[in-house]
Amino acid sequence: MTEPTSPTRPLVGRGAELDDIDELLSSVATGGGATVLLEGEAGVGRTRLVEALQGAAELLGVEVCLGRAVGPGAAPYALLSDALLGPSRGRDDRGPVVAELAALLDVLPPERADAPARFARADELFAALVRRRGERGPWVLVLEDVHLADPCTLHLLADLAGEGARPRALTVMTMRGVPHRDELDVVVAGWTRAGARYLELRPLGPAATLELAQCLLNAGVGPALRGVLATAGGNPRLVVDVLRTAEACGVLERSGGVVEAVGTGWLEELDEVGRAHVQHLGPQVLALLGQASVLGASFVVGDLAALAGEPVTECWRTLRHGLAAGVVHARGDRLVFRHDLVRTSLYAGLEAGQRRALHARAAWALRAAGAPAHVVAAHLERAR
């Protein structure tokens, strides 16, 4: 069986996005300039699309400079340094701008206020690298996980937005909707005003999800396994994690070119997969989503507010992080869990006593809201 976690897993269901990339690369190769803001939930495939971009650029002879943010505690300009300096730091043949910048970065203090003149000079040097890089030919600057970027990188990206896209340069910034940062909002707003293209990577549809699983298994997918895969909500990483967990538990059986999952005991192992997928949301958001899981796969925010004992406005303020992360999405006047795998894992993570108490409160809140008697009765049954 093909290893489900292989880094070379196929890129399926992204034909439109790949067409956009080819169009932009062709424009850059002939002297144009463009900026793309690539956003999507955790595990949806932003990095896989960047890998496809790198492959397409190589075919066109376009150099790619790639950097990846490392999160809290990163040094000043860490993301830009990773992308623009990389191995050139420490080489004897580096240019004067790179040499001065490398020396300056070695003596920068952690805080900008401690040496404003040095940071201003670093801004100038990094900006010069970006402006002049196109003189050597078309190129691509990829900045991955900008939502985790260091403040100095974000400060400079916001300044560069005022100049717009650079000729013969394609700049791609990938990001998740959370964690929310005011500095990132400034960057996104600035580049949006400068004409950047916004590209949202949405979850895969049912057909593409099935195609991904079939490619990974090199076989057809049986109905029971197909049903479990549907709980991944089209998230490619969750699809891979479901298959990896099934394989680790030894429940996959192949017969006549079809792979099926046998038994249900292994499904409990998926709870940890679901919880890990949303761990970055933080305790407050997870606590409220855990309460929402009691109401089912979809819920009315007013009902959740009554269940949680919070004002509706406060619930919305917390839930917007779940919306931005793609964990829930709006459908009319209700919210729906995008991945049932996540919802069931949050529900399973509640303590038994807490779960019974929440069902009792849910029955009271739903009865007051006019819910059908059988819905109220189902919560009362689970409250025992």
Backbone torsions as a table, in degrees:
resi	resn	phi	psi	omega
1	MET	NA	140.4	176.8
2	THR	-62.1	136.6	179.8
3	GLU	-65.3	115.0	-176.2
4	PRO	-58.2	-29.4	-175.0
5	THR	-94.0	12.4	-178.6
6	SER	-58.3	133.7	178.7
7	PRO	-67.7	-12.3	179.5
8	THR	-96.7	20.5	179.9
9	ARG	-58.3	149.2	-172.8
10	PRO	-68.3	153.5	175.7
11	LEU	-100.5	104.9	-177.1
12	VAL	-116.7	156.9	175.4
13	GLY	71.0	17.8	-176.7
14	ARG	-122.7	30.5	-177.9
15	GLY	-58.8	-43.1	-178.4
16	ALA	-65.4	-42.0	179.8
17	GLU	-66.1	-39.5	178.4
18	LEU	-65.6	-35.9	175.6
19	ASP	-62.9	-41.4	177.8
20	ASP	-60.6	-43.3	-179.3
21	ILE	-63.0	-45.5	179.6
22	ASP	-60.2	-40.6	179.6
23	GLU	-64.0	-44.3	-179.1
24	LEU	-67.4	-41.7	179.1
25	LEU	-63.4	-40.1	178.2
26	SER	-63.2	-38.8	178.3
27	SER	-64.3	-43.6	-179.4
28	VAL	-66.3	-39.6	-178.5
29	ALA	-63.7	-22.0	179.2
30	THR	-105.8	18.1	173.3
31	GLY	104.9	-4.2	-179.9
32	GLY	-78.3	177.8	177.7
33	GLY	-142.5	146.4	-178.5
34	ALA	-156.7	156.5	175.9
35	THR	-131.1	137.6	179.8
36	VAL	-125.3	130.6	171.8
37	LEU	-102.7	107.0	-174.5
38	LEU	-103.1	111.6	-174.7
39	GLU	-121.0	148.1	176.8
40	GLY	-178.0	161.0	-178.4
41	GLU	-68.3	165.5	178.1
42	ALA	-58.1	131.3	175.7
43	GLY	83.0	3.7	-175.0
44	VAL	-81.3	-14.5	173.7
45	GLY	115.3	26.1	178.5
46	ARG	-63.1	-44.9	-179.2
47	THR	-66.2	-36.9	178.2
48	ARG	-63.7	-37.4	178.3
49	LEU	-69.1	-36.4	176.1
50	VAL	-63.3	-38.9	177.7
51	GLU	-62.5	-38.7	176.7
52	ALA	-65.4	-38.4	176.6
53	LEU	-60.8	-43.5	179.1
54	GLN	-61.4	-41.9	179.3
55	GLY	-64.0	-42.7	179.2
56	ALA	-66.5	-38.5	179.4
57	ALA	-65.3	-39.0	179.4
58	GLU	-61.2	-39.6	179.2
59	LEU	-63.8	-31.1	-179.2
60	LEU	-90.8	-2.6	-177.9
61	GLY	72.4	28.3	179.5
62	VAL	-101.6	124.3	-178.6
63	GLU	-73.4	142.3	178.0
64	VAL	-116.2	126.0	172.5
65	CYS	-107.2	118.5	-173.1
66	LEU	-123.1	134.9	173.9
67	GLY	-132.5	151.8	-179.1
68	ARG	-130.0	128.2	-179.9
69	ALA	-68.6	147.2	-176.9
70	VAL	-110.1	-6.1	175.5
71	GLY	96.6	-164.6	-175.4
72	PRO	-54.8	143.2	178.0
73	GLY	88.1	1.1	-179.7
74	ALA	-70.0	151.5	178.1
75	ALA	-68.9	159.9	176.4
76	PRO	-56.3	135.7	178.6
77	TYR	63.5	23.1	-176.0
78	ALA	-57.9	-43.8	-177.2
79	LEU	-66.6	-46.1	179.0
80	LEU	-66.8	-36.2	177.9
81	SER	-62.8	-42.1	-179.7
82	ASP	-61.7	-39.6	-176.6
83	ALA	-80.6	-42.4	-168.8
84	LEU	-99.8	-22.9	-179.2
85	LEU	-104.2	-62.1	176.3
86	GLY	52.9	-132.3	-176.5
87	PRO	-65.1	-15.9	-177.2
88	SER	-68.9	-21.4	175.4
89	ARG	-67.8	122.7	179.9
90	GLY	98.7	-8.3	176.7
91	ARG	-83.3	145.5	-178.3
92	ASP	-74.0	-24.0	-175.2
93	ASP	-96.4	15.5	179.8
94	ARG	-69.3	153.6	-178.3
95	GLY	-73.4	169.9	-177.1
96	PRO	-64.3	-35.6	179.1
97	VAL	-65.5	-46.8	179.7
98	VAL	-64.7	-40.6	-179.3
99	ALA	-62.7	-46.5	179.0
100	GLU	-64.1	-41.3	-178.6
101	LEU	-65.5	-43.3	179.4
102	ALA	-61.4	-41.6	178.6
103	ALA	-66.3	-37.8	-179.1
104	LEU	-67.7	-40.8	-179.0
105	LEU	-62.7	-29.2	-179.2
106	ASP	-69.2	-19.6	-175.8
107	VAL	-116.8	6.8	178.8
108	LEU	-72.7	134.5	174.0
109	PRO	-75.5	167.1	-178.1
110	PRO	-63.8	-33.5	-174.7
111	GLU	-105.3	137.5	-178.9
112	ARG	-62.6	-36.2	-176.7
113	ALA	-66.9	-18.6	-177.6
114	ASP	-78.4	-18.6	-179.8
115	ALA	-155.2	66.7	-173.9
116	PRO	-58.7	-36.7	-178.7
117	ALA	-66.1	-40.5	179.3
118	ARG	-65.7	-41.0	179.6
119	PHE	-67.6	-37.6	177.6
120	ALA	-61.7	-40.0	178.2
121	ARG	-67.3	-39.1	177.3
122	ALA	-62.7	-39.9	175.6
123	ASP	-57.2	-46.0	-178.5
124	GLU	-61.9	-42.6	-176.5
125	LEU	-69.5	-43.2	177.5
126	PHE	-64.0	-42.0	178.5
127	ALA	-61.8	-38.8	178.9
128	ALA	-63.5	-40.4	178.1
129	LEU	-60.3	-43.4	-179.5
130	VAL	-66.3	-44.5	-177.1
131	ARG	-65.4	-39.8	-172.8
132	ARG	-88.9	-15.6	-174.6
133	ARG	-59.0	-34.2	-178.8
134	GLY	-67.5	-15.5	179.0
135	GLU	-66.4	-23.1	-179.2
136	ARG	-88.0	-6.3	-179.2
137	GLY	133.3	171.1	179.5
138	PRO	-61.8	146.5	-178.5
139	TRP	-153.3	166.4	179.2
140	VAL	-125.1	130.1	174.7
141	LEU	-110.4	114.4	179.6
142	VAL	-110.9	122.6	177.1
143	LEU	-116.5	105.6	-176.0
144	GLU	-90.5	144.7	176.5
145	ASP	58.7	50.7	-179.3
146	VAL	-63.1	-21.7	177.4
147	HIS	-64.2	-16.5	178.2
148	LEU	-106.9	7.1	-172.3
149	ALA	-66.9	153.0	177.2
150	ASP	-67.8	152.4	-176.4
151	PRO	-57.7	-36.2	-178.6
152	CYS	-66.1	-39.6	176.6
153	THR	-62.5	-44.7	-179.5
154	LEU	-64.4	-39.7	178.5
155	HIS	-58.6	-46.2	-177.4
156	LEU	-71.8	-38.4	177.7
157	LEU	-61.5	-36.9	177.5
158	ALA	-65.0	-41.0	178.1
159	ASP	-64.6	-43.3	-178.1
160	LEU	-66.7	-23.7	178.7
161	ALA	-60.2	-30.7	179.8
162	GLY	-64.6	-18.1	179.1
163	GLU	-94.8	-10.9	-180.0
164	GLY	76.3	-173.4	-178.6
165	ALA	-66.4	140.9	179.5
166	ARG	-84.2	140.8	175.7
167	PRO	-58.8	142.1	178.8
168	ARG	59.2	29.2	179.7
169	ALA	-138.0	131.9	170.8
170	LEU	-110.1	117.2	178.7
171	THR	-106.1	125.5	-179.5
172	VAL	-121.7	121.3	176.5
173	MET	-114.8	119.9	179.8
174	THR	-101.6	147.2	-176.2
175	MET	-161.4	158.1	168.5
176	ARG	-102.0	165.2	179.1
177	GLY	-75.0	-17.2	178.1
178	VAL	-136.2	153.3	0.5
179	PRO	-71.1	146.5	179.7
180	HIS	-77.1	134.5	179.1
181	ARG	-139.2	133.2	179.7
182	ASP	-61.9	-38.3	-178.9
183	GLU	-63.2	-35.0	178.3
184	LEU	-70.7	-36.4	176.9
185	ASP	-57.7	-38.9	179.7
186	VAL	-65.1	-42.1	179.3
187	VAL	-63.1	-48.8	-177.8
188	VAL	-63.0	-43.7	179.5
189	ALA	-62.9	-42.9	-178.7
190	GLY	-62.8	-45.8	-179.1
191	TRP	-73.4	-28.7	174.9
192	THR	-64.0	-44.2	177.3
193	ARG	-64.1	-27.8	-179.3
194	ALA	-82.7	2.5	176.1
195	GLY	94.5	16.2	179.6
196	ALA	-63.0	146.6	176.5
197	ARG	-86.4	130.0	177.4
198	TYR	-94.9	125.2	-178.9
199	LEU	-126.9	112.5	179.3
200	GLU	-99.7	124.9	174.7
201	LEU	-86.3	110.8	-179.8
202	ARG	-92.1	161.7	176.9
203	PRO	-59.6	156.6	178.3
204	LEU	-70.0	149.5	172.8
205	GLY	-76.2	171.7	-177.7
206	PRO	-56.7	-41.1	-177.8
207	ALA	-67.0	-43.1	179.7
208	ALA	-68.3	-36.0	176.7
209	THR	-60.7	-45.3	179.0
210	LEU	-65.2	-40.0	178.8
211	GLU	-62.0	-41.9	178.3
212	LEU	-60.4	-46.6	-179.5
213	ALA	-62.9	-41.0	179.8
214	GLN	-64.3	-38.3	177.8
215	CYS	-66.2	-40.8	-179.0
216	LEU	-68.0	-37.3	-177.8
217	LEU	-88.6	-16.0	-174.4
218	ASN	55.8	41.3	-177.7
219	ALA	-166.8	171.4	172.8
220	GLY	-73.1	168.9	-177.4
221	VAL	-118.4	124.8	179.6
222	GLY	-69.6	162.9	-175.2
223	PRO	-61.5	-39.2	-179.3
224	ALA	-66.6	-45.6	178.5
225	LEU	-66.2	-37.0	177.8
226	ARG	-61.0	-39.3	178.9
227	GLY	-63.9	-40.5	178.4
228	VAL	-67.2	-41.8	179.6
229	LEU	-61.2	-30.5	179.0
230	ALA	-63.6	-25.1	179.9
231	THR	-73.3	-10.4	178.3
232	ALA	-76.8	-8.9	175.1
233	GLY	62.5	26.8	177.5
234	GLY	79.4	11.1	177.9
235	ASN	-85.3	116.4	-175.0
236	PRO	-58.1	-39.9	-179.5
237	ARG	-65.0	-38.7	178.4
238	LEU	-67.2	-36.1	175.6
239	VAL	-59.4	-46.7	178.5
240	VAL	-61.7	-42.9	-178.0
241	ASP	-66.6	-36.2	176.4
242	VAL	-62.0	-47.4	-179.3
243	LEU	-66.1	-39.2	179.2
244	ARG	-64.0	-41.9	179.5
245	THR	-66.0	-42.7	178.8
246	ALA	-61.5	-41.2	179.0
247	GLU	-65.5	-43.9	-179.0
248	ALA	-63.1	-32.1	-179.6
249	CYS	-84.9	-4.4	176.5
250	GLY	70.2	30.9	-175.9
251	VAL	-104.7	1.3	-179.4
252	LEU	-87.2	127.9	177.5
253	GLU	-125.1	135.5	-179.2
254	ARG	-107.2	131.8	178.8
255	SER	-153.4	123.4	177.4
256	GLY	59.7	36.0	177.9
257	GLY	79.9	10.7	179.8
258	VAL	-125.0	136.4	176.5
259	VAL	-103.8	130.8	-179.3
260	GLU	-128.2	149.7	174.5
261	ALA	-94.6	126.6	-176.1
262	VAL	-106.7	128.4	178.3
263	GLY	89.0	170.8	-177.4
264	THR	-122.9	-9.2	-177.7
265	GLY	-59.6	-31.3	-177.7
266	TRP	-68.9	-18.3	-176.7
267	LEU	-64.0	-27.3	177.1
268	GLU	-64.2	-29.6	178.6
269	GLU	-66.5	-21.8	-179.4
270	LEU	-74.5	-16.9	179.2
271	ASP	-59.1	-40.0	179.3
272	GLU	-67.0	-35.0	176.9
273	VAL	-61.8	-46.4	-179.7
274	GLY	-64.7	-41.6	-179.8
275	ARG	-67.4	-39.1	179.4
276	ALA	-63.4	-32.5	-177.7
277	HIS	-64.8	-28.4	-175.6
278	VAL	-114.5	9.1	-175.4
279	GLN	-59.4	-30.0	-177.0
280	HIS	-69.2	-8.9	-177.2
281	LEU	-75.1	-21.1	179.0
282	GLY	93.3	159.4	-171.5
283	PRO	-64.2	-37.7	-176.8
284	GLN	-65.8	-45.4	179.8
285	VAL	-67.1	-42.7	-179.4
286	LEU	-64.8	-36.1	179.2
287	ALA	-64.2	-43.4	-179.5
288	LEU	-69.6	-39.6	177.3
289	LEU	-66.5	-32.9	175.2
290	GLY	-62.8	-40.9	175.4
291	GLN	-65.4	-39.2	179.1
292	ALA	-63.2	-31.6	-178.8
293	SER	-61.9	-24.5	178.3
294	VAL	-67.0	-30.6	-177.6
295	LEU	-78.4	-14.3	177.8
296	GLY	117.8	-169.7	-176.2
297	ALA	-68.2	-25.0	175.4
298	SER	-136.7	155.9	-175.6
299	PHE	-156.1	155.6	173.7
300	VAL	-91.6	133.1	-174.8
301	VAL	-61.4	-34.4	177.8
302	GLY	-61.8	-37.7	177.4
303	ASP	-67.4	-40.1	178.0
304	LEU	-64.7	-39.4	178.5
305	ALA	-60.9	-42.8	177.9
306	ALA	-64.9	-39.5	179.6
307	LEU	-65.7	-41.4	-176.0
308	ALA	-84.3	-12.6	-177.2
309	GLY	70.1	33.0	-178.8
310	GLU	-123.6	152.6	173.6
311	PRO	-62.0	150.4	-179.9
312	VAL	-58.4	-40.4	-179.1
313	THR	-62.4	-36.5	179.4
314	GLU	-70.1	-37.6	176.8
315	CYS	-62.7	-43.9	179.1
316	TRP	-62.2	-39.0	-178.5
317	ARG	-61.8	-36.4	178.6
318	THR	-79.4	-40.7	-176.1
319	LEU	-69.1	-21.4	-179.0
320	ARG	-61.5	-26.9	176.3
321	HIS	-69.3	-37.4	175.2
322	GLY	-67.2	-35.6	176.1
323	LEU	-65.9	-46.1	-179.3
324	ALA	-63.4	-33.0	-179.1
325	ALA	-81.3	-8.2	-179.8
326	GLY	79.6	12.7	179.3
327	VAL	-76.0	-37.5	173.1
328	VAL	-126.0	157.2	175.3
329	HIS	-141.7	156.3	-174.2
330	ALA	-83.2	138.5	172.2
331	ARG	-137.5	93.0	-176.5
332	GLY	67.3	-124.8	-177.9
333	ASP	-96.1	17.7	-179.6
334	ARG	-132.6	166.0	174.4
335	LEU	-113.6	145.6	-176.7
336	VAL	-125.1	133.9	172.1
337	PHE	-66.6	124.6	-178.1
338	ARG	-70.4	-35.2	-179.2
339	HIS	-120.2	113.1	179.0
340	ASP	-64.6	-25.5	175.3
341	LEU	-58.9	-40.7	178.2
342	VAL	-69.0	-44.0	-178.6
343	ARG	-60.6	-46.8	-178.7
344	THR	-66.6	-31.9	178.5
345	SER	-70.5	-37.6	176.3
346	LEU	-66.2	-39.5	178.9
347	TYR	-65.3	-44.3	179.8
348	ALA	-65.1	-25.0	-179.2
349	GLY	-77.2	-10.3	177.0
350	LEU	-75.2	141.1	174.6
351	GLU	-65.9	149.9	-174.3
352	ALA	-56.7	-45.0	179.8
353	GLY	-64.6	-40.7	178.5
354	GLN	-64.0	-39.5	-179.3
355	ARG	-63.6	-44.2	-179.7
356	ARG	-64.2	-42.0	-180.0
357	ALA	-63.9	-40.0	179.5
358	LEU	-66.6	-38.7	177.3
359	HIS	-64.7	-38.5	177.5
360	ALA	-63.2	-43.8	178.5
361	ARG	-68.1	-34.8	177.4
362	ALA	-64.5	-41.3	178.1
363	ALA	-60.3	-42.7	179.4
364	TRP	-64.5	-46.2	-176.6
365	ALA	-66.5	-40.8	-178.2
366	LEU	-72.7	-35.1	175.5
367	ARG	-62.4	-43.2	179.3
368	ALA	-64.8	-29.0	-178.7
369	ALA	-86.7	-2.6	177.3
370	GLY	89.7	24.3	178.8
371	ALA	-69.3	153.7	178.3
372	PRO	-58.1	151.6	-175.5
373	ALA	-60.8	-36.7	-176.7
374	HIS	-69.9	-28.6	176.3
375	VAL	-69.2	-44.5	178.2
376	VAL	-61.5	-42.9	-178.3
377	ALA	-63.1	-37.3	180.0
378	ALA	-63.3	-38.7	177.7
379	HIS	-70.1	-39.2	178.2
380	LEU	-62.4	-38.1	178.9
381	GLU	-61.8	-42.7	-179.4
382	ARG	-76.0	-12.3	178.8
383	ALA	-82.9	-8.8	-178.3
384	ARG	-77.9	NA	NA
